[in-house]
Amino acid sequence: MVESSKIKRLREKLCLSQEKLARLADVSNNTIINIEAGKQQNPTVDTIKKIAKALNVPIEDLIK
């Protein structure tokens, strides 16, 4: 399960909008919105990898 609040904190720390993170991670803006809102608690491993890479953190940092 992904830590939605951690993704949001990291994104905000980097001064990224949800849209900018989505572009950097090559995922849809709705994916980022839903993950951060807790509506999508189990995104694919590929999606988590992309977000972790865009945030410059290890994938383990995003998983509970």
C-alpha positions as CSV (number, residue, x, y, z in Angstrom):
1,M,0.0,0.0,0.0
2,V,1.3,3.4,-0.9
3,E,1.7,6.3,1.6
4,S,-0.4,9.0,0.0
5,S,0.4,11.6,2.6
6,K,4.1,11.1,2.1
7,I,3.8,11.5,-1.7
8,K,2.0,14.8,-1.1
9,R,4.6,16.0,1.4
10,L,7.5,15.2,-0.9
11,R,5.8,16.8,-3.8
12,E,5.1,20.0,-1.9
13,K,8.6,20.0,-0.5
14,L,9.9,20.1,-4.1
15,C,7.4,22.8,-5.0
16,L,5.7,20.6,-7.6
17,S,2.0,20.8,-8.5
18,Q,0.1,17.6,-8.9
19,E,0.1,18.2,-12.7
20,K,3.9,18.8,-12.8
21,L,4.5,15.6,-10.8
22,A,2.2,13.7,-13.2
23,R,4.2,14.9,-16.2
24,L,7.5,14.1,-14.6
25,A,6.3,10.6,-13.6
26,D,4.6,10.0,-17.0
27,V,1.3,9.2,-15.3
28,S,-2.1,10.9,-15.5
29,N,-2.9,13.9,-13.3
30,N,-6.0,11.9,-12.1
31,T,-3.7,9.2,-10.9
32,I,-1.7,11.6,-8.7
33,I,-4.9,13.2,-7.4
34,N,-6.5,9.8,-6.6
35,I,-3.3,8.5,-4.9
36,E,-2.9,11.6,-2.7
37,A,-6.6,11.6,-1.8
38,G,-6.4,7.9,-0.8
39,K,-8.8,6.8,-3.4
40,Q,-6.2,4.7,-5.1
41,Q,-4.4,2.8,-2.4
42,N,-2.8,0.1,-4.5
43,P,-1.4,1.6,-7.6
44,T,0.7,-0.6,-9.8
45,V,4.4,-1.1,-9.0
46,D,5.3,0.6,-12.3
47,T,3.3,3.7,-11.3
48,I,5.0,3.8,-7.8
49,K,8.4,3.4,-9.5
50,K,7.7,6.3,-11.8
51,I,6.5,8.5,-9.0
52,A,9.5,7.6,-6.8
53,K,11.9,8.4,-9.7
54,A,10.1,11.8,-10.3
55,L,10.4,12.6,-6.5
56,N,14.0,11.3,-6.5
57,V,13.4,8.9,-3.6
58,P,13.7,5.1,-3.3
59,I,10.4,3.3,-4.0
60,E,10.6,1.9,-0.4
61,D,10.0,5.4,0.9
62,L,6.5,5.5,-0.7
63,I,5.3,2.1,0.5
64,K,3.8,1.4,3.9
